[in-house]
Every structure is written in C-alpha cells, then in structure tokens.
C-alpha cells in the first residue's frame, strides 16, 4: 500500500514557480531575532541542487535541462560548464544532486545524481565528469537504478562526508517494498561509495548500502561537531521526518506502512528489528527538503541548530539539538516564510547558510 503526501514536492515544484520571490533584503522577524534573506541570484532555471567550491563559487544544476553552472556570489558571473544529455525533468525527476571532489581544485571532478533516459529506459544515475578550462568533459556513469513509471520518489541528494566517502540517497521509486529489499536494490536506501562509485570499505552489508528502510529524501547533512549524519525524509500523508542515520540502520519504511496507527509508528514498522524511529516528525506533511547546521553562520539566534526547509509552506525552520547532539531539545520554529520555495539548504565555506528555490539562490544573514 502506497500513500502519497497530499502536497508533495512534485506539486510544489510546479506551484512554487508562481510564489513571489524574496526581495533583495527581506527581513523575517522571529521570536528571537530578525533574520534577513539576501538575494544571491534570481531568474534561474530550477536550481534545485547546488554546492560550493572551496573558493566560495556556487555550482548549481538546472533540474529540468541537466545544465551545470557556476555562479560567483561576489560578482554575479554565471557560467555554463557542462550539459548532461538525456535528462528527464518530469515531476520530481531531473538533475537533483551535485558534489565536487573533496580534493578540489587539485582534482576537478564533478558528481551529479540525475534521472536520464539510458538504453531506452528511465534510470536514476550517479555520473561524474572532469573540468578543465571552465568546461566539462568525459561524462561517466558510476551507478544506475531504475526510475519508477511515475515521476516521484527518486531521492537525489549527494554529499561527500567527513570520511571522504560519497553518500547518495535514492528514493523508494513509489514502492515501499523496495526500501526493505537489500538484494542489489538501491531504492529506499542511503549508499556510501568510494569516489569511483564502488562500495566503500566498512559498509555494513558488503555492498553499496549504508542504511535502508527510507522513503524519499531531498536532504541530508553531517553535524560539523560530531560528524553524525542527519537526514530529512518525506513521509506519506501523515508524517515527514528527521532521522539520525547510523551504519546499517533500518528506518522502518516498507510494505506494512500505514497512517492508521499512532504516529509515527505506522510509517516505521517494516523489516527486521531494531528499527530506528525519527528524532523529529510532523503530524502532517510539509514537503521537508534540504537541511544544514548553523556552525559559524553569523546568526546568533541559530547558533548550533539544524536549519531545514520545506516546499509546502515555502518556509525555513530551525531546531535545537540536545546536549549529546543525538536528538532535539526543542520544538522546531519557523525562522523565515513567504519564500520562493525551499529545495536545497547548504553551507558556504565561510559558514553562511544558503538555500535554493525554483527560481533563485538566497543567503541568510543577521538582521
């Protein structure tokens, strides 16, 4: 039995295009302090996934076209580096996640998670290409996973961890049974890979899989203090989640899921025990997306907190961690709203928090 969030990301990707973008310096007044949303660049074409080079230059994807761009936030210079061919951007498909080699700029290699037409079939792929002279070349496919017939639950966030390994989220493909199937089925999983796309040493099942029992995620991030992995996850019509991801963990999404029992147990009840429940969850869906920690972000009211976004209300929220940084010690509070949707949330090399929507990229600043 599959339940779809009543207001999921796909609908928001369409509806958010008519949402008014923040002004160049929009003040959002919360209970503790004023936070400003600074416009970095607007008029962009679906910059759902982005990341930073060590020099502060933004690398972003056009979700529907497969174009890879650089954007200098200081000068506004925007440069198309490469175009990935065969991209399918329907619904939640497209160019979804981007990461640069942790050895950048010594090793100028770009990694992208993307939905493409490959060999006559729709596939979610992890690809990479090299960059020289400001131009990409030599596209190579490192991993493929079938994309579902409907354009949802592809997942797509990718990130190099503190261990130098590449973490990749693949959605359940709109079939909850995939999340519990570890027999060469990567859907509903977080993968941990070496830079060449192979399984990293120390993985729990002797494969690429790091954790399983996931539904669909558009964001995860590492705590800069503890290096623990935190993941935002879209639930069905009754819940969204924030999970603390551990090696080999089963997060309980699977064929027995239901919204008819006490939340969130009905959506975390499948597969072998122990099952890891969420550290935070919603009573109904918000279309939770990207997340990042404020660790030197220059906003005192957010210090040490996890900041995350959603597409249904086009808001950013923040939540305090407990003293052990293994859970949360407060309720999540809205820190900014009325935004141009929120797809990805990332931290710049300087520690500032940036986020993207369907038409632009923005930065949070103290008021």
C-alpha positions as CSV (number, residue, x, y, z in Angstrom):
1,X,0.0,0.0,0.0
2,X,1.5,3.3,-1.1
3,X,0.4,6.6,0.2
4,X,1.4,9.8,-1.4
5,X,1.8,13.0,0.5
6,X,-1.2,15.2,-0.3
7,X,1.1,18.2,-1.0
8,X,4.4,16.6,-2.1
9,X,7.4,18.1,-3.7
10,X,6.2,17.5,-7.3
11,X,3.2,19.7,-6.8
12,X,5.3,22.3,-5.1
13,X,7.9,22.3,-7.9
14,X,5.1,23.5,-10.1
15,X,3.2,25.7,-7.8
16,X,6.2,27.4,-6.3
17,X,7.0,29.0,-9.6
18,X,4.2,31.4,-9.1
19,X,5.3,32.3,-5.5
20,X,6.7,35.7,-5.0
21,X,10.5,35.7,-4.6
22,X,12.0,37.4,-1.6
23,X,13.2,40.9,-2.1
24,X,16.9,41.7,-2.1
25,X,17.0,42.0,1.7
26,X,13.8,40.7,3.1
27,X,13.5,40.8,6.9
28,X,11.9,37.9,8.6
29,X,11.1,38.6,12.3
30,X,11.0,35.6,14.5
31,X,10.5,35.2,18.3
32,X,14.2,35.7,19.0
33,X,15.8,38.0,16.4
34,X,15.5,39.4,12.9
35,X,16.9,37.2,10.1
36,X,17.3,38.6,6.6
37,X,17.0,36.7,3.4
38,X,19.6,38.1,0.9
39,X,19.0,37.5,-2.8
40,X,22.1,36.0,-4.4
41,X,20.7,35.4,-7.9
42,X,17.2,35.1,-9.3
43,X,15.8,34.4,-12.7
44,X,17.5,31.0,-12.6
45,X,16.0,27.8,-14.2
46,X,15.3,25.3,-11.5
47,X,18.5,25.4,-9.4
48,X,17.2,22.7,-7.1
49,X,20.7,21.2,-6.3
50,X,23.8,23.2,-5.6
51,X,27.1,23.1,-3.7
52,X,30.2,25.2,-3.1
53,X,33.8,25.1,-4.3
54,X,36.4,25.9,-1.6
55,X,36.8,29.4,-3.0
56,X,33.0,30.2,-2.4
57,X,31.9,29.8,-6.0
58,X,28.5,28.1,-6.3
59,X,28.0,25.1,-8.5
60,X,24.3,24.5,-9.3
61,X,22.1,22.3,-11.5
62,X,19.2,23.2,-13.8
63,X,16.9,20.4,-12.7
64,X,15.0,20.0,-16.0
65,X,17.8,20.6,-18.5
66,X,20.8,19.0,-17.0
67,X,22.9,22.1,-17.3
68,X,25.7,22.6,-14.7
69,X,26.6,26.2,-13.9
70,X,29.0,28.1,-11.8
71,X,27.8,31.3,-10.0
72,X,30.1,33.7,-8.3
73,X,28.1,35.3,-5.5
74,X,30.6,38.2,-5.3
75,X,30.4,39.2,-9.0
76,X,27.2,37.6,-10.1
77,X,29.1,35.9,-13.0
78,X,27.1,32.9,-14.2
79,X,28.9,30.3,-16.5
80,X,27.5,27.1,-18.0
81,X,30.2,24.4,-17.6
82,X,28.5,21.3,-18.9
83,X,25.2,19.9,-20.1
84,X,24.2,16.3,-19.1
85,X,22.3,14.8,-22.0
86,X,19.0,12.8,-21.9
87,X,17.7,14.4,-18.7
88,X,14.1,13.8,-17.8
89,X,12.8,16.5,-15.5
90,X,9.1,15.4,-15.2
91,X,7.6,15.6,-11.7
92,X,10.4,15.1,-9.1
93,X,12.9,13.8,-11.7
94,X,15.9,15.6,-13.2
95,X,19.3,16.8,-12.2
96,X,18.9,16.6,-8.4
97,X,22.2,16.4,-6.5
98,X,25.7,17.8,-7.1
99,X,29.0,17.3,-5.2
100,X,32.6,18.3,-6.0
101,X,35.6,16.0,-5.4
102,X,36.9,16.5,-1.8
103,X,40.3,17.0,-3.4
104,X,39.0,20.1,-5.4
105,X,40.7,22.0,-7.0
106,X,43.6,19.6,-7.3
107,X,41.2,17.0,-8.7
108,X,38.5,18.8,-10.7
109,X,35.8,16.2,-10.8
110,X,32.0,16.9,-10.5
111,X,29.5,14.3,-9.4
112,X,25.8,14.6,-10.3
113,X,22.7,12.5,-9.4
114,X,20.3,12.7,-12.3
115,X,17.3,11.0,-13.9
116,X,18.1,10.1,-17.5
117,X,16.9,8.1,-20.5
118,X,19.5,5.4,-20.7
119,X,19.4,2.4,-23.1
120,X,15.7,3.0,-23.7
121,X,14.9,3.0,-20.0
122,X,14.5,5.7,-17.4
123,X,17.2,5.5,-14.9
124,X,18.4,7.3,-11.8
125,X,22.1,7.6,-12.3
126,X,25.2,8.8,-10.5
127,X,27.5,10.3,-13.0
128,X,30.8,12.3,-13.0
129,X,32.8,14.5,-15.3
130,X,36.1,16.3,-15.3
131,X,36.5,20.1,-15.7
132,X,39.4,21.9,-17.4
133,X,39.4,25.4,-18.7
134,X,36.0,26.1,-17.3
135,X,34.4,23.3,-19.5
136,X,33.2,19.8,-18.5
137,X,34.1,16.7,-20.4
138,X,34.3,12.9,-20.2
139,X,30.9,12.0,-18.6
140,X,31.0,8.6,-16.9
141,X,28.1,6.7,-15.4
142,X,29.1,5.3,-12.0
143,X,25.8,3.8,-10.8
144,X,22.3,3.2,-12.2
145,X,19.0,2.4,-10.5
146,X,15.6,2.0,-12.2
147,X,13.3,5.1,-12.1
148,X,9.7,4.4,-11.5
149,X,7.0,4.7,-14.1
150,X,5.5,7.7,-12.3
151,X,7.9,10.6,-11.8
152,X,8.2,10.5,-8.0
153,X,10.4,9.3,-5.1
154,X,13.7,9.5,-6.9
155,X,15.5,11.0,-3.9
156,X,18.7,12.6,-5.2
157,X,20.8,14.3,-2.7
158,X,24.5,13.5,-2.7
159,X,27.3,14.7,-0.4
160,X,30.9,13.8,0.5
161,X,31.1,13.0,4.2
162,X,33.9,13.8,6.6
163,X,35.3,10.3,5.9
164,X,35.9,11.3,2.2
165,X,33.2,8.9,1.0
166,X,30.3,9.8,-1.2
167,X,26.8,9.4,0.3
168,X,23.9,9.1,-2.1
169,X,20.1,8.9,-1.4
170,X,17.9,7.0,-3.8
171,X,14.1,7.2,-3.2
172,X,11.9,4.1,-3.0
173,X,10.5,4.6,-6.5
174,X,6.9,4.9,-5.2
175,X,7.1,1.3,-4.0
176,X,7.6,0.9,-0.2
177,X,8.7,-2.8,-0.6
178,X,11.9,-1.6,-2.3
179,X,13.0,0.1,0.9
180,X,13.4,-3.3,2.7
181,X,14.9,-5.2,-0.2
182,X,18.7,-5.3,0.1
183,X,19.3,-7.7,-2.8
184,X,21.0,-5.4,-5.2
185,X,18.1,-3.0,-4.9
186,X,19.3,0.6,-4.1
187,X,15.9,2.2,-3.9
188,X,14.8,3.4,-0.5
189,X,18.5,3.4,0.6
190,X,21.4,5.7,1.5
191,X,24.5,4.5,-0.2
192,X,28.2,5.0,0.8
193,X,30.6,4.9,-2.1
194,X,34.2,5.4,-2.9
195,X,34.8,8.2,-5.4
196,X,34.8,5.7,-8.3
197,X,31.2,4.7,-7.4
198,X,32.1,1.3,-5.9
199,X,31.1,0.2,-2.4
200,X,33.2,1.8,0.3
201,X,35.2,-0.3,2.7
202,X,33.4,-0.8,6.1
203,X,29.9,-0.8,4.7
204,X,27.6,-3.0,6.8
205,X,26.3,-5.4,4.2
206,X,29.2,-5.9,1.9
207,X,27.5,-3.7,-0.7
208,X,27.0,0.0,-1.5
209,X,24.2,0.2,1.1
210,X,24.8,2.2,4.3
211,X,21.2,2.3,5.6
212,X,17.7,1.3,4.4
213,X,14.0,1.5,5.1
214,X,13.9,5.0,3.7
215,X,11.0,6.5,1.7
216,X,12.3,9.6,-0.1
217,X,14.8,12.3,0.9
218,X,15.8,15.6,-0.6
219,X,18.3,16.5,2.1
220,X,20.9,15.2,4.5
221,X,23.9,16.8,6.2
222,X,26.7,16.0,8.6
223,X,26.9,17.6,12.1
224,X,30.1,19.6,12.0
225,X,30.7,18.9,15.7
226,X,30.1,15.1,15.9
227,X,30.2,14.1,12.2
228,X,26.9,12.3,12.6
229,X,24.6,12.0,9.6
230,X,21.1,13.7,9.8
231,X,18.5,13.1,7.1
232,X,15.2,14.8,6.2
233,X,12.6,12.4,4.8
234,X,9.3,12.8,3.1
235,X,6.7,10.6,4.7
236,X,3.3,9.7,3.4
237,X,0.2,11.8,4.0
238,X,0.6,11.6,7.8
239,X,4.3,12.4,8.5
240,X,7.6,13.9,7.5
241,X,10.7,13.0,9.4
242,X,14.2,14.0,10.5
243,X,16.4,10.9,11.1
244,X,19.8,10.3,12.8
245,X,21.3,7.8,10.3
246,X,23.6,5.1,11.6
247,X,25.6,2.4,9.9
248,X,23.3,-0.5,8.9
249,X,20.2,1.1,10.3
250,X,16.7,0.1,9.3
251,X,14.4,3.1,9.3
252,X,11.2,1.0,9.1
253,X,9.7,2.2,5.8
254,X,8.3,-0.8,3.9
255,X,5.3,-2.8,2.7
256,X,3.5,-2.7,6.1
257,X,3.4,1.1,6.3
258,X,0.1,2.7,7.3
259,X,-1.2,6.0,8.5
260,X,-3.9,4.4,10.6
261,X,-1.9,3.8,13.8
262,X,-0.3,6.2,16.3
263,X,2.3,8.5,14.6
264,X,5.0,7.8,13.6
265,X,4.9,4.1,14.3
266,X,2.7,3.3,11.3
267,X,5.3,4.5,8.9
268,X,8.3,2.9,10.7
269,X,7.0,-0.7,11.2
270,X,8.6,-2.8,8.4
271,X,11.6,-5.1,8.3
272,X,14.0,-6.5,10.9
273,X,14.5,-5.0,14.3
274,X,15.9,-2.8,15.6
275,X,14.0,-0.2,13.7
276,X,15.1,3.4,14.1
277,X,12.3,5.9,14.6
278,X,12.6,9.6,13.7
279,X,14.1,12.1,16.1
280,X,11.5,14.6,14.9
281,X,8.3,14.2,12.8
282,X,5.4,16.2,11.7
283,X,1.7,15.4,12.3
284,X,1.1,16.0,8.6
285,X,3.3,16.5,5.6
286,X,5.2,19.8,4.9
287,X,7.3,18.5,2.0
288,X,10.5,18.7,4.0
289,X,13.6,19.3,1.9
290,X,17.2,20.4,2.5
291,X,19.0,20.8,5.8
292,X,22.2,22.3,7.2
293,X,23.7,23.2,10.5
294,X,24.4,26.8,11.6
295,X,28.0,26.4,12.8
296,X,29.6,29.8,12.5
297,X,26.8,31.1,10.2
298,X,26.9,34.5,11.8
299,X,23.4,34.4,13.2
300,X,23.4,34.2,17.0
301,X,19.8,33.1,17.3
302,X,20.6,30.0,15.1
303,X,24.0,29.0,16.6
304,X,24.4,25.2,16.6
305,X,21.0,24.5,15.4
306,X,19.7,22.4,12.4
307,X,18.1,24.6,9.8
308,X,15.7,22.9,7.3
309,X,13.2,23.8,4.6
310,X,10.0,22.7,3.1
311,X,8.1,23.3,-0.2
312,X,4.5,23.1,1.0
313,X,4.7,26.3,3.2
314,X,7.8,27.7,1.5
315,X,9.5,28.2,4.9
316,X,12.7,27.6,6.8
317,X,12.7,26.2,10.3
318,X,15.3,25.7,13.0
319,X,15.6,23.3,15.9
320,X,17.9,22.9,18.8
321,X,19.9,19.7,19.4
322,X,20.2,18.2,22.9
323,X,23.5,18.3,24.8
324,X,24.6,15.0,23.4
325,X,23.6,16.1,19.9
326,X,21.7,12.8,19.4
327,X,18.2,14.3,19.3
328,X,16.3,17.5,19.7
329,X,15.7,19.6,22.9
330,X,13.0,22.0,21.5
331,X,10.2,22.3,19.0
332,X,11.1,23.4,15.5
333,X,10.3,27.1,15.0
334,X,9.7,28.9,11.7
335,X,12.6,31.4,11.1
336,X,11.6,32.5,7.6
337,X,8.5,32.2,5.5
338,X,6.9,33.6,2.3
339,X,10.0,32.4,0.4
340,X,10.4,31.2,-3.2
341,X,10.0,27.6,-2.1
342,X,12.9,25.8,-0.4
343,X,14.6,22.9,-2.2
344,X,18.2,22.7,-1.0
345,X,19.9,24.2,2.0
346,X,23.7,24.3,2.0
347,X,26.6,25.9,4.0
348,X,29.2,28.0,2.3
349,X,33.0,27.7,3.0
350,X,32.6,30.8,5.1
351,X,29.8,29.2,7.2
352,X,26.9,31.1,5.8
353,X,23.6,29.3,5.1
354,X,22.3,29.4,1.6
355,X,19.1,27.9,0.1
356,X,17.6,27.5,-3.3
357,X,14.1,27.6,-4.7
358,X,12.7,27.0,-8.2
359,X,14.0,30.4,-9.5
360,X,16.8,31.5,-7.3
361,X,19.5,31.1,-4.7
362,X,19.5,33.1,-1.4
363,X,21.6,33.6,1.7
364,X,20.5,34.0,5.4
365,X,22.0,36.9,7.3
366,X,21.6,38.5,10.7
367,X,19.2,41.5,10.8
